[in-house]
Amino acid sequence: MNSFPWLTVLGLVPLIGSVVVALLPKSMPLLAKQLAFAISLVVLGLVVVMALQFDGQSEFVFQFQESYDWIPAFGVTYSLGVDGIALVLIALSAVLVPITILAGWNDVEQPQSDSVGSVKGYFALILLLETMMIGVFAATDVFLFYVFFEAMLIPVYFMIGRYGGAQRSYAAMKFLIYSLVGGLFMLAAMIGLYVVTGTFNFTQILLGAGIDANTQKILFLGFFLAFAIKAPMWPFHTWLPDAAAASKPGTAVLLIGVLDKVGTFGMIRYCLPIFPAASDFYAPVIIALAVIGVFYGAFVALGQNDLKRLFAYSSMSHFGFIILGIFVFTTIGISGATVYMIAHGLSTAALFLTAGYLMQRRNGSSLLSDYSGVNKPAPVLAGFFLFAALSSLALPGLVSFVGEFMVLLGTFQRYMWVGGIATLGIVITAAYVLRVYQKSMTGAVGSGLEHIKDLTGREISALVPIAALTIFLGLYPAPVLNVINPAVNTVMVMVGATDPAPTVGLISTTSQGAQQ
Amino acid sequence: MNAVATVVHAVDVTPWEMPTLDYRLLAPVLIVLGAGVVSVLFEAFLPRGVRRPVQLTLVFVTLIAALVAVINLNGVRETAGQGALAIDGPGLILQGAVVVIAILGALLMAERGLDPNGDAFAARASSLPGSEDERQFTARGYFQTEIWAFFLFAVGGMMLFPIANDLLMMFVALEVMSLPLYLLAGMARRRRLLSQEAALKYFVLGAFASAFFLYGAALLYGFSGSISFGEIAASLGSKTGETALILIAIGLVVAGVLFKIGAAPFHQWVPDVYQGAPTPVTGFMAAAVKIAAFGALLRLLYVALGGMRWDWTPMLWVISILTMFVGAILALTQSDIKRMIAYSSIAQAGFILLGVVAVSAKGLEGAIFYLIAYAFTTIGVFAIISMVRDENGEATHLSKWAGLGRQSPVIATLFTIFMLALTGIPLTSGFIGKFAVFSAAYASGDKWLVIAAVVASLIAAFFYMRVVVLMFFTEPNEETAIVAIPSIFTTIALAAAATVTVLLGVVPQPLLDLIANAGVFIR
């Protein structure tokens, strides 16, 4: 343990940066971008330095802890701390923010964009959002978590509503209202939790006497609804395609790549340990919904002609896998779900950014039918698109494969049939992903596409880190797994689940292999 | 005071003795009401030219002196005026809040930089709308400074209302507070017919509500033989059996106060009055009357009728739910921002009622915090409404707010902060307030009421956010209003409102401590 307030500093740097960027004169958009990029790199640097000091073997669940009284009248503390899962998600946010800024360099430039906001405003909002993202993962006080969880909506609301496409106003409102539905029910449940336990401090809640099972079942619903809407899980997903379709690619990356992970993160961090009995009680229903989501998302994606909507539905399918991994209550399932979150963040970023590059070259059209044969005029773009597609369908050797494989393995350990059915989802994923690639990139060059430019250096440099991480972690996931496994074990202990004894030798060997 | 003291003694059998009055305890109220009398004299004897500076000086000096007098009573916990007034922690906090809000309200009313013809008030309220007289008065640049006398009397009534400790004093306070407000509501410079209609409606319905209150008070007096809250509580505790009449009495008295709060089904006046009254008056009224009336309601219910809580909580349950939903749902359909905020204030009253229904120290604290938070936000909201104008005065139609974020980003951002606070988004005062009353209600076992409130908050979020959508997500068009540059008066009020709204969201603890240390009502 060291006394340097890492997490507070991590949150403050982008916050101050956001204010500074917002205060720049409107006539200096370039400076605003450069400053925002520099600040996001500073944050990334800080996260790397912090992560290197994270002790994977430590007996403390939470590291880099800070705790101060905030509102003693309500028993609210300003408590921060990270376990392995939170750490990797913070790292994911810190990686994706500079990439998003770099990739979205010209996205909100007037007058080609149809947005109503200023350039500096967009980048200030991204930095503000980064503060909230770090805060929401680092909070170890339920109230503080809720504050970030809700406050996070505001920057995103403006990012969609001010800088999005034609339907932005509708999409932003829908996003906000859906999120508030979840958030306000969570508020009610949180108040209930406070009344029952008398504290908001996460650790103290867990140390305290367990909550009676019937109360758990009610309170769990409040929290879970918020997370299920955020994630989003079928049937609470309808805001996502609209939001994604109306967003700038950068907004969509942060929204789907990071923000939606707050939902699945919340399930692991709050639902499972605080309400073990209720989690167990509702698990069959949730697993059923998750599997439905896997197929529903995949099938709808198969029939989509709008690229952004297609990726949104595809994400929904992936979220089905993540939720499945969480609620089978096996170590490998939950670890897999966490790896899947990272993998999905990276592959979503790759997909949306390459698709964004593509759309920008054709007046922002997101219709799949507008594109064909792009690989001839723009081979590098097509190459990255193929990479993103393969990463989305979980090609072995890429990190998404590790996540998906572990989730399915964990599911098989517990529910053979569910695992079997869910595996079929992969096939459909492959079908729609490859269909997109085939239609847009191969074949005869579509009219109007003959002279499109290939990726520029800036655009490539935003994609290279994603690709590198995807491959590196795909071949060597140990750094991530070593960090998250202790946290996952703690969750397993708290939820009172034990891994089923291996019945087939082959599975248990493989599972150990994957854990290494 | 003497008149009241005499009344108290009329019902006493003990021989008459000289009432003792501790002037220190009465100082805050006496200062304000005394200044009101002085203000009338100024109107009568000062030449027109010097009235405004003199009246303004009087008002602000008075309010600051009253605030000092309230602070000076810090820690006092006793009854005054022969038991007619209760000077205790919650009462003093509410008084202090009323004074502070009155200062901000006075700043809004003193504004003369927004309307090209002067302030927000009619040049002569007595001139016929649209008449030659009116044109003449306006052209000659006449101003009404009588508003300040009314204002001071209203503030005095509001300060008396939450510390009134018997039924008669409460009624007097109610009337002292209301009568000047009826008049102020009818004095708008623009859209005068609307304003006069609002005033009349407010007066007629208000008189009706006062009658309810009096009727109930008479019944309670008949039952308990006393008008003092303490003795009513004692006799309600000792006698049993005659519940039907008591319930009617409680219903009537509470209805009279609920009218002032704007709780459904006594809310019909709210949208008309909010819309018709001059905007600075609306802002002051919306904020300060809520504080005063909720203070009175809390004292009435907790002190006098505390023993009957099992009888009146179900009634308030229903009223609270009704108020939240009527306010939130009807606000959805509004196209005028003042009417929308009026319905929003109804919904907010429903949320505050959650703290009342909790019947606990936490509920009292939560309700007081919510009231203070809400009052500052409301002042800010109306400050901005008074600044958004077109050639016909304030542009209150929502369509004129489209694209305001592009034209005046600072004002639009401030308005967004207020809307977020009213929605109850974290890091604003509104969230802490909601949390305080919701958790108090939950702790008292009113789980389903909290769920209902959550659903109502959600509906409310929709119309609050609609304004944000209009301001920020739509392009300005030729209809879009202009944000007028206010003088220092409105600027100070707006800055204070915004600062407090954010500050109470980020560091609410000092105020929560202050309220918690104030304790509960003296019995």
Interface residues (C-beta under 8 A of the other chain):
Chain A: D69 W70 I71 P72 A73 F74 V116 G117 Y146 V147 F148 E150 A151 L153 I154 Y157 F158 G161 R162 R168 S169 A172 M173 L176 I177 L180 V181 L184 F185 L187 A188 I191 G192 Y194 V195
Chain B: E365 G403 G405 R406 L420 T423 I425 P426 L427 F431 I432 K434 F435 A436 F438 S439 Y442 A443 K447 V450 I451 V454 V455 S457 L458 A461 F462 M465 R466 V469 F472 F473 T474 E475 P508 Q509 L512 D513 A516
